[in-house]
Amino acid sequence: MVITVAFLSDTHGTLDARVAMEVAKCDYAIHAGDIGRNTVLNALHPRRGLIAVRGNNDTPDKWPPDDRRVLESIPWEASLEVPGGTIVVVHGHRAGPPKVRHQRLRAMYPSARAVVYGHSHHLLCDLERVPWVINPGAAGYLRTYGGPSCMILVVRQRTWRIEVKRFTAQQGRPSERS
């Protein structure tokens, strides 16, 4: 049995359509915060389930008024159990500066197999030790640092593999002007 989980983050109200297409091929999707509005969540259609957490920009004053009820239901932290371990998802803004962030996330969630976070918009995949610390980059158009991105976790039995998906920045999008 193969299970696939899409990791994405930092859409800030706009989801790249190519990321949405990757998510639709997966069993689960995990959004690591700074969602921006409910239309982003509504555009994600994994086969089995969607998990999303709030980011530091997911606040009532930054979301459209009609979406605030949805925002209130989104937790700050969540997890997903898959064969081989637990995936924890947080936004990462509470884990300190970049120099110590991975160390702190590992210390905060020592029993996880992987910690997925966002916040920095920088795609990073730290698989040096367990828990893995993974940042899928920005899946929208704001500060993508090379283009919108996501990651796919492929789980076979207890074997995990990460696939990085990075797309070119689209002409006229904010990522090219940031």
C-alpha positions in Angstrom: 0.0 0.0 0.0 1.3 3.5 -0.9 0.1 6.7 0.8 1.0 10.1 -0.5 0.9 13.3 1.5 1.3 16.8 0.0 3.1 19.4 2.1 2.5 23.1 1.3 2.6 26.4 3.1 2.6 30.2 2.8 -0.1 30.7 0.2 -1.1 34.1 1.7 -4.5 33.9 -0.1 -3.4 32.7 -3.5 -2.7 29.1 -4.4 -0.6 28.2 -7.4 -2.7 26.0 -9.7 0.2 23.6 -10.3 0.4 23.0 -6.6 -3.3 22.3 -6.5 -2.9 19.8 -9.2 -0.2 18.0 -7.3 -2.4 17.9 -4.2 -5.3 16.4 -6.1 -3.0 13.3 -6.9 -2.3 12.8 -3.1 -4.2 11.0 -0.4 -3.7 13.8 2.1 -2.6 17.4 2.1 -1.0 19.3 4.9 -1.0 23.1 4.8 1.6 24.6 7.3 0.0 28.0 7.7 -0.3 31.5 6.4 -3.3 30.3 4.4 -4.8 33.7 3.8 -8.4 32.9 3.0 -10.8 30.0 2.8 -10.7 29.9 -1.0 -7.2 28.4 -0.7 -8.5 25.5 1.4 -11.5 25.0 -0.9 -9.1 24.7 -3.8 -7.3 21.7 -2.2 -8.8 18.4 -3.1 -6.7 15.5 -1.8 -8.4 12.1 -2.0 -8.7 11.4 1.7 -8.2 14.5 3.9 -6.8 18.0 4.4 -5.0 19.2 7.5 -4.2 22.9 8.0 -2.8 25.0 10.8 -2.7 28.7 11.4 0.3 30.8 10.7 1.3 34.2 12.1 -0.6 35.9 9.3 -3.8 33.9 9.8 -5.5 36.5 12.0 -9.1 37.9 11.8 -7.8 41.3 10.6 -6.0 39.7 7.6 -8.8 37.3 6.5 -11.9 38.3 4.6 -14.8 38.9 7.0 -16.9 36.1 5.5 -14.0 33.6 6.1 -13.4 34.3 9.8 -15.6 31.5 11.1 -13.4 29.0 9.1 -10.3 30.7 10.5 -11.5 30.2 14.1 -11.8 26.4 13.4 -8.1 26.1 12.3 -5.7 24.9 15.0 -2.2 26.1 15.6 -0.8 22.6 15.6 -2.0 19.3 14.1 -0.7 15.8 13.3 -1.3 12.9 10.9 -0.6 9.3 11.6 0.7 7.3 8.7 2.5 4.0 8.5 6.0 4.5 10.0 5.2 7.4 12.2 3.5 10.7 13.0 3.7 13.9 11.0 3.4 17.0 13.1 2.5 20.3 11.4 3.0 23.8 12.9 3.8 27.1 11.2 7.2 27.5 12.8 7.0 31.2 13.8 7.1 30.2 17.5 10.2 28.0 17.2 12.7 30.8 17.3 15.1 32.3 14.7 16.3 30.2 11.7 19.7 29.3 13.3 18.0 27.3 16.1 14.6 26.5 14.5 15.2 22.9 13.5 16.9 22.1 16.8 13.9 23.5 18.7 11.3 21.8 16.5 13.0 18.5 17.1 13.1 19.1 20.8 9.4 20.2 20.9 8.3 17.0 19.0 10.8 14.2 19.8 8.3 11.4 19.1 7.4 12.6 15.6 8.9 11.1 12.5 8.6 14.4 10.7 7.8 18.0 11.6 6.4 20.1 8.7 6.5 23.9 9.1 6.4 27.0 7.0 6.9 30.7 7.8 10.3 31.3 6.1 9.0 30.7 2.6 12.3 28.8 2.0 12.1 25.2 0.8 14.2 23.1 3.2 14.3 19.3 3.7 16.4 18.4 6.7 16.5 14.5 6.8 19.8 14.2 8.8 18.0 12.7 11.8 14.6 11.9 13.2 12.3 13.8 13.4 12.8 15.1 9.9 12.3 18.8 9.7 10.6 19.9 6.4 9.6 23.3 5.0 7.8 23.0 1.7 8.4 26.7 0.8 5.7 29.0 -0.5 2.9 27.5 -2.6 1.4 30.9 -3.6 3.1 33.8 -5.4 4.6 35.8 -2.5 8.3 35.4 -1.8 8.7 32.0 -3.4 12.5 32.2 -3.7 12.7 30.4 -7.0 9.0 29.6 -7.8 6.0 28.1 -6.0 6.7 24.8 -4.4 5.4 21.9 -2.4 6.7 18.5 -1.4 5.2 15.0 -1.6 5.8 12.3 1.0 5.5 8.8 -0.5 4.9 6.2 2.2 5.4 2.5 1.3 5.0 0.2 4.3 7.4 2.0 6.7 9.7 3.5 4.0 9.4 7.3 3.5 10.6 9.2 0.5 10.3 13.0 -0.2 9.7 14.4 -3.7 10.3 18.2 -4.2 8.0 20.0 -6.6 9.2 23.5 -7.6 7.5 25.4 -10.4 8.8 28.4 -12.4 7.4 31.7 -11.3 4.6 32.8 -13.6 4.8 36.0 -15.7 3.3 39.0 -13.9 2.9 37.3 -10.5 3.9 39.0 -7.2 6.8 36.4 -6.8 8.6 38.0 -9.7 8.3 41.5 -8.2 9.1 40.5 -4.5 
